[in-house]
Amino acid sequence: MANNFEYLRPTTMGEAVDMKSSHGARAQFWAGGTDMMLQWKAGITDFDYCIDLTYVPDLDQIALDGDQLRIGAMATLDDLDLQSGLHPLTEALGETARMMCTKQTRTLATIGGNLCNASPSADLSPPLAAMGAQARILGPDGERTIPLTEFFTGVRKTALADGEMLTEIVVPDVGGDVAASYNRVARTVVDIALVSSAAFIKLDSSGKITKAGVALGAVAPTVVRVNKAEDLLIGCSLKEAANGVANKAGEHAIATANAITDIRASKEYRTDMTSVLTQRAIGRCVAILEGNG
């Protein structure tokens, strides 16, 4: 049976970091708590201090800041859904959020909590990784920013050091014509992904793809970028991307996947589906940019 813990309520980010530094590994940050409390009750995790971030201001924003999209770690999945109309990328993220769990859970579960849980099957990781998102981290030694793909270091492991907290996700260079799409296979509507793929495309003024991202989930210990697929897309027109290049990108997705067989799906199924889902994600991006999405 899980032990009792002491509840702490910081009112600033600095105070939260100080509390974590003081109590070290025996303290855990509380965001939405939807994952953490299940793990605590099951005895998977244990802690003596719970640092509730709910009352820390400025951690729940979702906003455009110049050519950046900024998403606070304490913004909920429901906030993502409600902000779908803010930008084409929040539309894709809002669609992703609606896949993840029930409406009731989405009002509690946070973006930061989902990412810090670092599940290989997490739904937000692939689209954000494909967009080139960065993780902004605050700790006793100040602030640092790293690519989101470097934030995940293994199954349920992150680059956060003791005393550090994820404060926000920043997606740079979101101006102009951009589109993103996330596709997955799951057993039920609100189940975690058996396999997933996300794509991101940005066009220049001539209609050529100037920036591209393809990322896979549930086929490796962490989310993975398919660099060769991205290189294929850059410089293409939308017509070229839809006719032939998407198929080749799918082949590169297969080559990149490092899936395993478990009780939920076989390695072969997961690997083969990366191609199908990658093609669908690219096709959806093309449709959106052509005005047919």
N, C-alpha and C positions, 0 to 999 in steps of 0.2 A: 504494500500500500504506500502511496506517495506521502512524503512528509509535508508538514505545514511549512509555509514560507511567510516572510515579512513583506508587506506591501509598501512600496515607495512611490511617491508622486512628484517628480521634478516639474518645474515650471519653465525651465529654459533648456536648450540643448546642452549648454555648458554644464549645467547642474546634473543633467542625465549622464554625461560623460564622466563627471567627477564621481557620481555614485557607482558607476560600473568599474571605474579604476580602483575605488576603495574596496569593493567587495569581490573583484576579480571573477574567476570562473564560477563562483557560487551565486552569482547574480545573473539574471536574464532580463533582456528588454521585453516588454509586453507591447505588442502592436494591436492587432485584432484579437489575437489569442486563439484563433480557430484551429490552428495546427498545434500550437504549444501546449494548450490545455489537454488536448487528447493524448499527446505524448506524455505529459506529466501524470495524468490519471492512469495511463497504462504502465507507468514506471520506466518508460524509455528515456526520459530526461528527468533530472532532479535539480533543485536549486533552493537556496535559502532566502533569496531576495528577488522580488519581482518589481522591476522598474517600469511603471506604466507611463508610456509616452503620449497618452491620449490628450493630456492637458498642456503639452508643449506647443506653443504657437508656431505658425509658418511651416509646419511639417506636412500639411494636408492639401497644399495648393496644387492645382493643375493649370498651367498658364503658358502662353506664348511670351517669350522674352526675346525680342529681336528675331533672329533666325533660329532660336532654340525653343524646343518644347521641354518644359520643366515639370516633373511629376514628383511631388513630395512623397516620402516613404510612408506617411500615415494617411495618404489618400486611399479611400476604399475602392474595392472593385465596383461598387455601385456608383461612386464618384466618376470612375472611368466611363461607365455606361452613360451617366447623365451628361458628361462632357463630350459625347461622341460628335456633336456638331461643331466643336471648336476648330477642328483641323482634320484633313484627310487621315492623318496618322492616329488621332484620337478616335476617329470612326472605326479604324481597324482594331484598335485596342479595346474599344467598347464592345465590339462584336466578340472579341476574344473573351472578355470578362463575362459576357452573358452565357458562354459555353461552360463556365468553370464550376458553378455551384448554384444553389437555389438563391432566389432573391433575398431571402432573410439572411443567409450567410454572407451574401455580397455586401450587405450594409455594415458588416463587422470586419470582414477579411480585408487586410491592407496590401497594397502593392509591395511595400517593404517587407512585410512578414512573409509574403509568398516567395519573394526572391531570396530572403535570408534563410528560408527553409531549405533551399537549394536541392529540391527534388529533380532528378533527371527528367521526370515527366511533367514538370511545371509548364503551364500554358503560356504565361507571360514572357518567359525567357526567350523562346525562339523569335517572336516578332520584334521584341526590343533589341535582341542581338542583331537581327537582320537590318534594323534601322541604324545600327552603329551607336547604340546607346552607351552612355558612360555612367558609372556609379560614383556619386559624390559621398565621401566618407569623412566623418569628424571623429577625432580622437584627442588624447591628452597632448599630442605633439602638433595639433593643428589639423588642417583640412587637406585631403588629397583626393584626386580624381583618377580613376582607372577605367579602361574599357570593361563593359559588362561581362564580356567573355572571359576576362581575367579575374572577375569577382568570384566566379565559381571555380573551386579547386578540386572538387570531388563530390561523391554522393553525400548530400547534406553537409557539405563543407564549403566555407567561403574564405576570402582573403581578409576578413575582418580580424584584427588583433584584439586581445583583451583590452577593454576600455574604449573600443571604437564602435561607432554606430553608422548605419546607412542613413543619410539624410534625404537624398533625392536622386532621381534618375534624370539625366539630361540627354536629350536627343538633339544633336547639332545639325545645322544645315538643313532645316525643314522648309525653307522658302521655295517658291516656284511650284512646278508640277511634280508632285510626288504621290505615290500610292503604296499601300502595303496590304498584305493578305496573310491570314493564318489558316491552315487546314490541319485537321487531325482525324485519327480514327480512335473511337472510344467504345466501350461496351454499352454504356447508357448515356443519356443526354448530359448528366452532371458527373460522369466518371472522369478520372484522370486519363490522359492520353496513353494509348498503346504505342503510338508513333505519331509524330507531327512534323510539319515543315512550314516555314514562313518565308515570304519574299518581300523585298522592298525595291522600288524603282524610282529614280529621279531623272527627269528629262531636262535637256538644255533647250535653248530657244529655237534650235533647228529640229527638235523632235527626236534627237538621238539620246540614248540612255547614257547619262554621264556618271551615274552612281548606282550601284546595285548591291543588294544583300540577300543571301540565302542562308537560312539557319535551320538545323534539325534538332528535334527534341525526342527523348526516350529511346535513343539509339546509341548512347554513350553515357559515361558517368556524368558528363556535363553537356550543356548545349554546345553544338559545334557549327562553325561557319563552313560553308562549302565554297572555298575560295576559287576553285576552278570554274564553278558555275557562275560566280560573280564576274570573273574575268571574261567569260564568254558573252555575257549580257552587255557589258560596257562597250559603247560604240555602236550598238545595234539600233535599228528603228523598232518601233512597236510591232510592225508587221513581221520583221525578221525574228523578233523575240517570240512571237506566237507561232511562227511557222518554221519549226526545225530546231531553233536554239533552245526552246524550252525542253524538248526531248533530250537533247544532249546534256542540258543542265541536270535533268533527272538521272542520267547515267552517272554523272559526277557525284550526285547525292548518294547513289548506291555505293560507289567506291569509297565515299567518306564515312559512311555509317559503320559503327562498330557495335552492333546490337548483340543482345544476349537472348537466350530462350529462358522464359520463366513461366509461372503458372498462368500469366495473362496473355502471352503471345509467343510465337516462335521467332528465333533469330531470322529465319528465312522470310517470314511474313513481314516482319518489321523492315528488313532491308529492302524487299521488293516495293513496299508501300512508300518508301521515301521518294522513289521516282515518280509515282503517281501523284502524291501530295505536292511535291515540288512543282510539277507541271501545272497542277491546278492553281497553286499559289501565284505562279508567274502569269498564268492566263487571266486570273482575276485582276492582277495589277494592270495588265494591258487593257482589259475591259474598262476598268475604272478611268484610266487615262484617256481612253478613246470616247469616254462619255456613256459607256454602256454597262457600267458596273452596278 
